[in-house]
Amino acid sequence: MKILIKIFFVLISVQTFAQSVDIVPQLKMIEQGKIEEAKQNLDFFKRTNPNAPNVLFLQAVLTENGEDSQKLYELIYSTFPNSNFADAALFRSFSYYYAVGLYKKASELKQMLEKEYPKSAYLKSTTKNFPQIDEMILVEKNPYKIKSATDPKFTIQAGAFGNIQNANDLKNRFIKAGLTSQISKKTVNNLDLQIVTVGEFMTREDAEVLLKRLKSEFSVDGRIKDIE
């Protein structure tokens, strides 16, 4: 029994220590544009406490690839649901999926935020700034844009980046390979993403051919989406 009690207190101590990593100054640095300084502090935190949820959150914020940062946010709220930044991670994950147009997933995460963190300060932002799911579906399609029969209907979303240079690098790789590629910016609740799309197709079947090529030749996991 004494051994079990000791183990219990050790686990509590470890969790408390992990929670005690203060990343607020680094988050303020990021807001002030001091990115490199914040990254240096992150390197120190990763050496001393790499698996702390607060450190993972700071890493996610500083990760320039939107898909990679989303994976870190998901790790935080799924593995450390009681951490100080769990609701913030869930909210940012929700914002990411909304920004890239995956509205069904975004809706599921919004419902999770409401259920698991009913007192979260982020709930006000979702209620105020985001429409309900039925309205989201309408946002995907522009009823005032008239397309001709010869307009392409599909493209492939190849990546979402927080850094415009990374987005340009991927776009240029596609262009050098003889593909058409574009970058569009989407901002959701202060989350700025550069969306890289490649190719324009009349049919989904044609898009699927390039989708396989992107996987094998560029190591890119894209998704087919309608051209609005």
Stockholm file with secondary structure:
# STOCKHOLM 1.0

chainA/1-228         MKILIKIFFVLISVQTFAQSVDIVPQLKMIEQGKIEEAKQNLDFFKRTNPNAPNVLFLQAVLTENGEDSQKLYELIYSTFPNSNFADAALFRSFSYYYAVGLYKKASELKQMLEKEYPKSAYLKSTTKNFPQIDEMILVEKNPYKIKSATDPKFTIQAGAFGNIQNANDLKNRFIKAGLTSQISKKTVNNLDLQIVTVGEFMTREDAEVLLKRLKSEFSVDGRIKDIE
#=GR chainA/1-228 SS CHHHHHHHHHHHHHHHHHHTCCCHHHHHHHHTTCHHHHHHHHHHHHHHCTTCHHHHHHHHHHCCBHHHHHHHHHHHHHHCTTSTTHHHHHHHHHHHHHHTTCHHHHHHHHHHHHHHCTTCTTHHHHHHHSCCHHHHHHHHSCTTCCCCTTSCCEEEEEEEESSHHHHHHHHHHHHHTTCCEEEEEEEETTEEEEEEEEEEESSHHHHHHHHHHHHHHHCCCCEEEECC
#=GC SS_cons         CHHHHHHHHHHHHHHHHHHTCCCHHHHHHHHTTCHHHHHHHHHHHHHHCTTCHHHHHHHHHHCCBHHHHHHHHHHHHHHCTTSTTHHHHHHHHHHHHHHTTCHHHHHHHHHHHHHHCTTCTTHHHHHHHSCCHHHHHHHHSCTTCCCCTTSCCEEEEEEEESSHHHHHHHHHHHHHTTCCEEEEEEEETTEEEEEEEEEEESSHHHHHHHHHHHHHHHCCCCEEEECC
//
